[in-house]
Amino acid sequence: MKKLMVMAVLATSSASALAVDRVARFDLNTDGKVSYEELTKSCDVRKSLFEIADKNEDGFLSNKELRDSKSYLLSNCKK
């Protein structure tokens, strides 16, 4: 049971770390969110796809928005 709890905690923290790393990869001004301009420095992304990913329409992508859109938004990024 103890091993199961440890594995669950590690899995949860790993997912959070990946999301933070995803934002950090594109967040050039380190404000905790990614603008279209920041994203296009590393990725070939159409503005319309960015707008679809920006669910709350604030002009930025959060950790969750990046994670939820990674399959279609981040497929044309430089490694």
C-alpha positions in Angstrom: 0.0 0.0 0.0 2.8 2.4 0.9 4.5 1.7 -2.5 1.2 2.5 -4.3 0.9 5.8 -2.5 4.4 6.8 -3.4 3.8 5.9 -7.0 0.6 7.9 -7.1 2.4 11.0 -5.7 5.3 10.6 -8.1 2.9 10.3 -11.1 1.0 13.4 -10.1 4.1 15.5 -9.5 5.7 14.3 -12.7 2.6 15.4 -14.7 2.7 18.8 -13.0 6.4 19.1 -13.7 5.9 18.4 -17.4 3.3 21.0 -17.7 5.5 23.6 -16.0 8.4 22.6 -18.3 6.1 22.9 -21.3 5.3 26.5 -20.4 8.9 27.3 -19.4 10.0 26.1 -22.8 8.0 28.8 -24.6 7.6 31.5 -21.9 10.4 33.8 -23.0 9.5 36.6 -20.6 8.9 34.3 -17.6 5.5 35.6 -16.8 4.0 32.1 -16.4 2.0 32.1 -19.6 2.7 31.8 -23.3 1.7 34.4 -25.9 1.3 33.8 -29.6 4.4 35.8 -30.2 6.4 33.7 -27.8 5.1 30.4 -29.2 5.9 31.4 -32.8 9.6 31.9 -31.9 9.9 28.1 -31.6 6.8 26.7 -33.4 5.1 27.1 -36.8 1.6 27.8 -35.5 -1.3 29.4 -37.2 -3.0 32.1 -35.2 -6.4 30.3 -35.6 -5.0 27.2 -33.8 -3.6 29.4 -31.0 -7.0 31.0 -30.6 -8.7 27.5 -30.4 -6.2 26.5 -27.7 -6.8 29.7 -25.8 -10.0 28.5 -24.1 -10.4 31.5 -21.8 -9.6 33.9 -24.6 -7.1 36.0 -22.6 -4.5 35.9 -25.4 -2.2 33.6 -23.5 -1.8 29.8 -23.0 -1.7 28.4 -19.5 -0.2 25.1 -18.5 -3.6 23.4 -18.9 -4.3 25.0 -22.3 -0.9 23.9 -23.6 -1.3 20.4 -22.3 -4.8 20.1 -23.8 -3.7 21.4 -27.2 -0.3 19.8 -27.5 -1.4 17.2 -30.1 -2.3 19.9 -32.7 -0.5 23.0 -31.5 3.0 21.8 -30.6 3.5 19.3 -33.5 5.6 21.8 -35.6 8.0 23.0 -32.9 11.8 23.0 -33.0 13.2 20.5 -30.6 
